[in-house]
Amino acid sequence: ARLTRTATTGSAWISSNGMGVVGSKRIFVNCFLRTSGWQNLCVTVHEYTSGWSLITSTNLPTLADGWSWRNYIGTVGTWNKVLASNAAYVILAVSGQSVSNPAYMDLDSVSVSYH
């Protein structure tokens, strides 16, 4: 998916579809990303109940801007956390602040696993 922002400054994000998970399990996430014209890039994991009520949002380590495709784990290292006991879905979002016009964000191959 591609996000194009045509304003020099401001925040924007792109999100995955909701993915089913099992509460109390340890979650691992990954994605491929390339960006141009962004700063403060962050992947966030949003946890939801079975009725889609937000439980919590967790920010992962930030990424630097870069137009070549990057594997998140290969760039910042592995990340994991134990899901809330009532978590039934997660959504991954990548957000940042644009610093050029236009600014591009491409997100591909979002994956979630839990153990």
C-alpha positions in Angstrom: 0.0 0.0 0.0 1.2 3.5 -0.7 0.5 6.7 1.2 1.3 10.0 -0.6 1.2 13.2 1.5 1.1 16.5 -0.5 1.7 18.9 2.3 5.1 19.8 3.5 4.4 19.3 7.2 2.0 17.2 9.2 1.4 13.7 10.5 0.0 10.7 8.6 -0.2 7.0 8.9 -0.9 3.8 7.0 -2.5 0.7 8.7 -2.8 -3.0 8.2 -6.0 -4.9 8.2 -7.1 -6.3 11.6 -5.4 -9.6 12.3 -6.8 -12.2 14.7 -4.6 -13.1 17.7 -4.8 -15.1 20.9 -4.6 -13.1 24.2 -1.7 -13.6 26.6 0.6 -14.9 23.8 3.9 -13.3 22.9 3.6 -11.3 19.6 6.3 -10.8 17.1 5.8 -8.3 14.2 7.6 -7.5 10.9 7.0 -5.5 7.7 8.8 -4.2 4.7 8.8 -0.4 4.4 10.3 2.4 2.2 9.8 6.1 2.7 10.8 9.4 1.2 10.3 12.8 2.9 9.4 11.6 6.5 10.8 11.9 10.0 9.9 10.2 13.3 8.7 7.0 11.6 7.2 4.6 14.1 5.4 1.2 13.9 2.6 0.9 16.4 0.7 -2.2 17.5 -2.9 -1.6 18.5 -4.6 -4.3 20.5 -8.4 -4.8 20.4 -11.0 -6.9 22.2 -13.3 -9.3 20.3 -15.8 -6.4 20.1 -13.1 -4.1 18.6 -12.6 -1.9 21.7 -9.1 -0.6 21.9 -7.1 -2.1 24.8 -3.7 -0.5 24.3 -1.3 0.9 21.7 2.4 0.2 21.8 5.1 2.1 19.8 8.0 0.1 18.5 11.5 1.6 18.0 11.6 4.4 15.4 13.0 4.1 11.8 15.0 6.5 9.7 13.7 7.7 6.4 15.0 5.8 3.4 13.7 5.0 -0.1 15.2 1.5 -0.4 13.0 -1.4 0.8 13.8 -2.2 4.5 12.8 -5.2 6.6 11.7 -3.8 9.9 13.4 -6.6 12.0 16.6 -6.3 9.9 16.7 -2.5 10.5 15.8 -2.2 14.2 16.1 -5.7 15.5 13.6 -8.1 16.9 10.7 -6.8 19.0 8.0 -8.7 21.0 5.6 -8.3 23.8 2.9 -10.4 25.6 -0.6 -9.5 24.4 -3.3 -8.5 26.9 -5.3 -11.5 28.1 -8.4 -10.2 26.3 -6.7 -9.3 23.0 -8.5 -10.8 20.0 -7.2 -8.6 17.1 -4.2 -6.4 16.4 -3.6 -3.7 13.8 -0.2 -2.5 12.8 0.2 1.2 11.8 3.2 3.1 10.5 3.2 6.8 11.2 5.4 9.8 10.8 5.7 13.5 10.1 6.2 14.6 6.5 9.0 17.0 5.8 8.8 17.3 2.0 6.1 17.8 -0.6 5.3 15.2 -1.8 6.2 12.5 0.8 5.8 8.8 0.1 5.3 5.8 2.4 5.1 2.3 1.0 4.2 -0.6 3.3 4.3 -4.3 2.2 4.3 -7.8 3.7 3.0 -7.1 7.2 3.3 -10.2 9.4 2.4 -11.0 12.9 3.2 -14.3 14.7 2.6 -15.3 18.3 3.8 -18.1 20.6 
